């Protein structure tokens, strides 16, 4: 984005914050610690969680309650009642981070300065629900956060500020999530600090891509893919839904792997080539995949060498994982 002289707003802003998970709570904490005033918080309704399925408040709600900030949890913002309640707050700006509810046009236009969103990608790339996972899945070398002015579309609003970071070859969705959670709050505060100095930049729809939501079905390993793609999938789907294959009627989760360059033209994809303390080497459509950490049903994730100590018969050379 364009770099210019910082122009501070004349006064702190009255902010309504909307978010739900821990990622959003980190941004809320940054706002609470800033000169701005968070006058209300919106979060999704409490959900059943844990073995007892007791109602549990979101990370954002818990933080708001700790700081005595009023919390609103409407199931929808499309009703006249919900929209009236928001308007009554007379917020100057609304900050939305992983809220999970659609904001209708009337809500977007309620705050004087509109609604800003913190999105976990370098827009217009990876609009949608799973930008962090899809950036790893696609083999991107970098990602970041984009602060945008929200409009009626799905992550299509004008961009105000971007902060990028490199994706390492070891990053999982969990580690990349943490990296983005570290830079996102700082980028948000920088945007608010320079709000009058950041001209909105319209997104180029020709460069847009969509980060569709992950599914458990997609996490099942297809050995007909290349080892490079499978290794990306394993990192992208960690910690959820976790890549897996089926063997002996059991779903076995895979947490880490290494691509081994090889030429196996006559070996079927999915066949085990080697099982030893280094891991379980499996043929794929192109090259081989060395599984180094996996989880058997009812067990904790373990190094492949430890799994083989008790289940070497499951992973005999020549066996098929398809």
Secondary structure as UniProt FT lines:
FT   STRAND          14..19
FT   HELIX           22..32
FT   STRAND          37..42
FT   STRAND          47..49
FT   TURN            50..53
FT   STRAND          54..56
FT   HELIX           59..66
FT   TURN            67..68
FT   STRAND          71..72
FT   HELIX           80..89
FT   STRAND          93..97
FT   HELIX           105..108
FT   TURN            109..110
FT   TURN            112..113
FT   STRAND          115..119
FT   TURN            123..126
FT   STRAND          127..128
FT   TURN            129..130
FT   HELIX           131..137
FT   TURN            138..139
FT   STRAND          142..149
FT   STRAND          159..166
FT   TURN            169..170
FT   HELIX           173..193
FT   HELIX           195..197
FT   HELIX           205..207
FT   STRAND          210..211
FT   TURN            216..219
FT   TURN            223..224
FT   HELIX           227..236
FT   TURN            237..241
FT   STRAND          244..247
FT   TURN            248..249
FT   STRAND          250..260
FT   TURN            265..266
FT   TURN            269..270
FT   STRAND          271..276
FT   TURN            277..278
FT   STRAND          279..283
FT   STRAND          288..295
FT   TURN            297..298
FT   STRAND          302..303
FT   HELIX           304..311
FT   HELIX           312..315
FT   TURN            317..318
//
